[in-house]
Amino acid sequence: MTEACPKCDSAAQLRSKWLLIDAHDPERAQRHPDTRGACACEGELGVDGLKPEAVADAPLQQFVSGLYCEACGIGFVPEAMAKPAPQRWVLTPEGYRVVQADGTLGPAQPRMGG
Ligand SMILES: [Zn+2]
């Protein structure tokens, strides 16, 4: 167990907890374009945000064996269970640049078809 709370970055107050997550809902993705941050375990989380092997069979799909930080009062899933956050890009005058894990921008990519 090497997981740490994404908020306080400590594992001292962690305990395992069954978490109720959002059901798979394709419309949700459209109402709320990905709200997850750099860590895949943060932000709005649904069944569709987890790896298939981390999701139980129906009707228990919405329950996952997650972690709960007593100090912060937040539940989260181990990062290993979450799909990687989608790659984000920003458009700059130089072209599209990837947003790296630390929030900095990567090198500009040549424009498509340019
Ligand atoms: Zn915490």
Boltz pocket constraint, residues with backbone or C-beta under 6 A from the ligand:
constraints:
  - pocket:
      binder: B
      contacts: [[A, 5], [A, 6], [A, 7], [A, 8], [A, 9], [A, 10], [A, 69], [A, 70], [A, 71], [A, 72], [A, 73]]
      max_distance: 6.0
